[in-house]
Amino acid sequence: MRSNTKATAVTFDGVTKAFGSVVAVDNISFTIEAVTLVTLLGPSGCGKTTTLRLIAGLEMVTGGRVLIGETDVTRTPATERDVSMVFQSYALFPHMTVLENVAYGLHVSGLAKAEAQARAEDGLDLVGLKGYGARLPSELSGGQQQRVAVARALVLEPQVLLFDEPLSNLDAKLRRRVREEIRELQQNLGTTSVYVTHDQEEALAVSDRIIVMKNAAIAQQGTPRELYEEPANTFVATFIGDANLVNVEIIEVHGEWASVRIGSIDKTLPSRGLKAGVAKAAIRPEALLLSPQPSVDGMASGVLKATYLGSHMEYTVDSPLGELFVIDSRMAQAIPVGATVSVRLADQGVTLIRE
């Protein structure tokens, strides 16, 4: 299968979707650039799946415009939009073989049987299922069924490929492997892809950009690194990874930098438009450094909990800032409950929160 030369951008311009008095999507605007994978991320009920269905044409907007490339598809039905969707449930036909499932959309679009079969076989080869065409879906594992659903969508060579929680039915190890396969396929084929999930780790792993949604609106959008290191508000800080939210004092601001007092520690941080006074900061668990020895640039704290998790230790410490959650990769130096430690701050992972 060749690289997708039809891949194009998706634009939402002030889009609203209401179901009666319930507003599912509230005046949102964004652009998904061609040949990128963008994830709509958020908790259940935030509007992410409705947004995906508005791209597909499975729901029609109440207000605003939807564009695919330069074409306004706001009132275009789903059957006339050049998009394909991979559903959470896979939606494979149980009475058809794997090859017949993959070729189904090609047959419906009027492609000759021989060409449809050849493209379907190419699609199966692409997702690592060459030789599986004669099997029934029931003879495949969950991960294999998901790959069949991806192949069925890919062979149509759509302008936009949509994924609706595609990995939610898979176990944790298989989710990691299949998400890597989806990302590799998207990059190799150059498709524009929109991916919906509530799993933050999944979003960070597969995305060029992430749109975080809350209560039918966009809370923040940006690259995975931007969202993790520069969360716009407390919701994003706590939804994208773990974060300790603490009260701090901004002593003074010098342009883009601020002198900040965090407990007994003084630190220089990006000011993010804030002024001197009381503020909040988000501290990532891995940015808290524990030492059994007292330190002049640390805060004396007590270890309340210590949990061994194979690849790292997790601690809860009682500090002058309150209880803090700490992730520490130093397995050989585990600290016992009840010990007194000094808590220092790493150079990265501490951010002022702009409410």
N, C-alpha and C positions, 0 to 999 in steps of 0.2 A: 504494500500500500504506500502510495507516495505522500509527501508532505502536503498538508492541507493549504492550498493556495487561496481558498475562499475565506479563511479565518478573518474575522473583522471585529470591530469594537461594538460594545453594547453601552448605550447611554440611557439613564433615567433622568428626566427633567421634571422635577417637582411632582413626582408620582405619589398619588394617594389611592388606597384601596379600602373601601368600607363595605362591610357586610351588615346592612341595616344601620343600626346605631353604633356598631362595633367597628372601630378604625383599626385595621390590621397592618396597614402601611401608611405612614403619616408624612406626606410631603418630602420624600427623600430624593436626593440627586446624587449621581455618581457616574463615572465613566470607567468601564472595564476595557483596557487597551487590547488591541488585537494580539493574539499569540501569547497571552498571559493566562495564568490560572489564578483566579480571585475567589476567595472563600467568604461566604456569608456566615458569620459566626455569632452565636448568641444562645441564651437559654430558651427553653420551650415557650412558645407563645410570643416571641419577640417580633415575628414578622418575616423571618428569613425564608421559610418555605413558600410563603405567599409571594415574596419577591421573586423567587425562582419561577414560580408558576406564571407570574406576570411576564417574565421573559419568554417563557414557552408559549404563551397565549392560552394556557389552560384556565386562566382568570383574566378578566378585562379590567382595566384601570377605571377608577371613579373620577380621577382628575390627573392632569399632567400628560407627559408624552414618553413613549418608549421607542428608541431607535436602535436598529441593528445596522451597523455601518452608517450610511447616510440616509437610509430608508426609514421613514416613520411607519412603524408597525403597530401603533397604538390600537387600531381597530382591525388589524389583520388577524384572522382566525389561526389557530394552532397548525392546522393542516397546510397553511400557506407560508408558514415561517420556516426558514431553513435552519432548524435546530433539532437536536436529538437529546433525549433524556435517559439517564441511567437511574432506575428507580431503586428505592430502599428494598423493595420486595423482590427485585430482579425481574418479575413479570414475564417469566419464560413460559412458553406453551408446553405443558407436560406431555402432550401426545405427539409433539414434533421432535425430531432428532435435533441435536445441537446445531448441525449444519443448516437444517431447515429454519431453526430459530434465528440464526444469524442472517440468513438470506431473506427472511420474511419481508422486511421493509423494502428491500430491493425489488422483490416481486411486486409488491403493492405499488411501487413507483413506476412499474411498467418495464423494468429491465428484462432483457431476454434471459431465459432460464440458465443457459450455459454461462453467460457472463455473470449473472447473479451468484451462481455456485462458485465460480472462480474467485470472485471478490470475497465471498463468504469464507472460502478456504484461506485466502490471504489474511483475512481478519483473524481467524483462529490461530494462524501461524504467528501473527503479530502479538497475540496475548499469551503465547506459549501453550496452545492447545492443539497443535497440529496432530492429526490422527485421532482426534476425539469426535469428529463430525458425525459418526454413525451412532453415537451413544444418545440415550435419553437424559434429560436434565436430572432425573432421579438417580442416575448412576454416577453423578458427579458430587464432589464435596461442595460445601458452601462457597469456598474461595474460588473453585473452578466455575461454579454457576455465576458468580459475580463477574468473572472474566468473560464469560459468554455474553452477559448483558452489556459489558463494555464493548466487545467486538461487534455486537449487533448495532450499537449506536455509531461506532467508528466507521463501519463500512459505508454508511450513508454520506460520509464526508461532509458533515454539516458546517455551516458558518460558525455555529456556537454549540458546544457540548455541555450539557447540564448534568450535574451529579446531585441527587437528593439523598443525603445521608447514606452513601453507598456501602459503608463498611459496618453499619450498626449491628448487622446480624452475624458478624464474625467474631471469633475469640481474639484476645489481645495480641497474641503473636502473629496470627494470620492478618489482622488489621494492619500491623506494621509492614508486613511484606507486600500486601496488596496495594497499600497507599503508595509505597515506593514504586510499584509497577505502574500505577496510574500516573504518577508524576513523570516517570521516565517516558511513557507513551506520549503524554501531552507535550513534553519538550521535543521529542524526536519528530512528532508529526506536525508540530506548530499549530495546534488547535487553540482557539479561544475557549476557555473552560470556566464555568461558574460552579462552585462546589459548596454545598450546604452541609454544615455539621454543627453539633454543640460541643464537640470534643476539641478543646484548646490545643492539645499536643498535636492532634491530627492537622489542625489548621496551620500551626507553626511549621509543620514538616512539609506540607505540599504546596504552600501558597507563594506566589509572587507578591500579592497584596491581600490584606484581610479587611473586610468591612464588618465591624462589630456593631450589632444591633441590640437595642434595648427599648422595650415598650413602643414598638412600631417605628422607631426612629433610629438614625445612625448615631451611635455614641462616639465612634472614632473610626477612621480608616487610615491605613498606611501599610508599610512593609512589616513583616513579622518582628524584625529588630526594633523598628520605631515604636510599635505597640508595646513590646515588652520593656524596652528601656526608657520610653518617654510616654507613659500612659497619660491620657488627657484628664482623667478623673478617677475617683475611687472605684467606680464600677469596673472600668477597664483594667485598672491596676490589680484588682482582686480576681477578675474573670480570666485574664490572660496570665496564667501562672499564679503562684502564691505570692502574697505580699504582706508585710507587716505595715500597717498604717499607724503612724505615730504623730504626735503633736511636736512641732519644732518652732524655733524662733528665728526669723530672718533678721539678723543684726543690722546689715546694711546691704544696699544694692549698688553695683557698679556696672551699669549697662546690662550686658547679657549674663553677668555673674553675680552671685549673692553669697555673702558670708552667713552661714547658718549654724546655729547651735542646736545640736541633737543630743539631749541629755547633757552630759558633761563634755561632749566631743564637739569641736569646731571643725566645720568642713566648708569648702567652697563648691557650690553647685550652680548649674545653669539656672538663672532666675526665672525663666519662663513667663516673663511679664508680671511677676509678683512684686509687691512692695514690702518694705520693712514691716515687721509685726508678726503676729502668731500665724502659723501656716501648718499644713500637713505635708508629710513626706511618706513615700512608699519605699520600703526597704525589702529587697528580695532576700529570701532565706539564705541563699548562697553568698550574699554580701556581708553576712555577719560572721566574723572570724573569732573563734573561741581559743583562748589560751589559758592553761592552768596557772600561768605566772601573772602577777600584777603588771599592769602596763599604764604608762602615763597618758597614752592616747586611747584608753579603753574605759569601759564602765564595769565596775564590780557587779557580778550577777551570780545567782544560784541556779544550778541545774535541777529542774523539776521533773523532767521526763527524758529518757534516753531510749531510742528505738533503733534496733539493728534491722536494716533492710537490704542486706546483701551488698549492693553497690555503694551504699552510703549510710550514714547515721542521721537520724532526725532527733533534734533536741527541742525541748521547751525550756526557756530560761526566764527567771524572774529578774527583771532589770529595772533601773530607774525610769525607763520608758514604759514599763508594764511588761506583760508576758510577751516574749518574742519567739517565733518559730525559726529554727535554724537547720539548714542542711549542710552537712560536713562530710566530705569524701575521704577524710583521713581515717580509714578503718582501723589501722594498727594503733591509733592513739585515742580509742574510745574513752569518754569521760563518764564517770559513774554519777548516778543520781545523788544529789546532796552536795556535790563538789562545788566549790567557789571558783568561778572563772572570770577572766577579763574578756569583755566583748568589744572588739574593734570593728571598724567599718572598712570594707574594701573600696578601691578606687571607683569601681563600677557597681551599679545595682542600687544606687540611692538616688531618688528623684523627688523633687518638689512636685506637689499635685496642684494643678490649676483647676479649681472647682468652677 
